[in-house]
């Protein structure tokens, strides 16, 4: 499950932490999933800054989408909240979800923890979520904090 929108990966003049490395690593995971014919679910957030159909709302062009991908529109940080995600996962008989994208401390965290509560086996490659510096921690420290929080509690981190 990926969340990589134009408006999320570029906040004003500040690109998200390690943007290019994140995109490259996600692209490699997508190629592997498609080669193994595994489903890819693309999540797109909508709010006053990410308006449906605008450039900010679109998935970044570096991520090559497929007509076989599943798309979920959401208005809450939790990708399961009032969306079609649970129905899609049930239809596909998914038991395990691999997460990647932005933002570590908002959408990814809310969705990882909720998926765990629903009984999914969650995985994430180390470093495959990103965020921005905030008043309390740098983006790097925020990501490290959440990865430590999640590891062996809410998901399995893989290298």
Residue pairs with C-beta under 8 A, 6 or more apart in sequence:
1 40
1 41
1 42
1 43
1 79
1 85
1 97
1 98
1 99
1 100
1 101
1 111
2 26
2 30
2 40
2 41
2 42
2 43
2 63
2 100
2 101
3 42
3 43
3 44
3 45
3 79
3 100
3 101
3 102
3 107
3 108
4 23
4 26
4 59
4 60
4 63
4 100
4 101
4 102
5 44
5 45
5 50
5 56
5 57
5 58
5 59
5 60
5 102
6 55
6 56
6 57
6 58
6 59
6 60
7 49
7 50
7 54
7 55
7 56
7 57
8 16
8 45
8 50
8 102
8 103
9 15
9 16
9 19
9 60
9 102
9 130
10 16
11 132
14 132
14 133
16 22
16 102
16 103
16 130
16 131
16 132
16 139
17 130
17 131
17 132
17 133
17 138
17 139
17 140
17 143
18 127
18 130
19 130
21 127
22 102
22 127
22 128
22 129
22 130
23 60
23 62
23 63
25 100
25 125
25 127
25 128
26 63
26 100
26 101
26 128
27 62
27 63
27 64
29 98
29 100
29 125
29 128
30 40
30 63
30 64
33 39
33 40
34 40
34 66
34 68
39 68
39 69
39 70
39 92
39 94
40 66
40 68
40 69
40 70
41 69
41 70
41 71
41 72
41 85
41 88
41 89
42 59
42 65
42 69
42 70
42 71
42 72
43 71
43 72
43 74
43 79
43 85
43 101
43 107
43 111
44 50
44 57
44 59
44 71
44 72
44 73
44 74
45 74
45 75
45 77
45 107
46 52
46 57
46 73
46 74
46 75
47 75
49 56
50 56
50 57
51 57
52 73
59 65
70 88
70 92
72 79
72 83
72 84
72 85
72 88
73 83
74 81
74 82
74 83
74 85
75 81
75 82
76 82
76 110
77 106
77 107
77 109
77 110
77 111
78 107
78 110
78 111
78 114
79 85
79 107
79 110
79 111
79 114
80 86
80 111
80 114
80 115
80 118
81 114
86 118
89 97
89 120
94 120
95 120
95 121
96 120
96 121
96 122
96 123
97 115
97 120
97 121
97 122
97 123
98 122
98 123
98 124
98 125
99 108
99 111
99 112
99 115
99 122
99 123
99 124
99 128
99 129
99 155
100 124
100 125
100 128
100 129
101 107
101 108
101 128
101 129
101 130
102 108
102 129
102 130
102 131
103 129
103 130
103 131
103 132
104 129
104 130
104 131
104 139
104 142
104 143
104 146
105 131
105 134
105 142
105 146
106 131
108 129
108 146
109 146
109 150
112 122
112 124
112 150
112 154
112 155
113 154
115 122
116 122
116 153
116 154
116 155
121 156
122 150
122 154
122 155
122 156
123 155
123 156
123 157
123 158
124 147
124 150
124 155
124 156
124 157
124 158
125 157
125 158
125 159
126 147
126 157
126 158
126 159
127 143
127 147
129 143
129 146
130 139
130 143
131 139
131 142
131 143
132 139
133 139
133 142
134 142
137 145
147 157
150 157
151 157
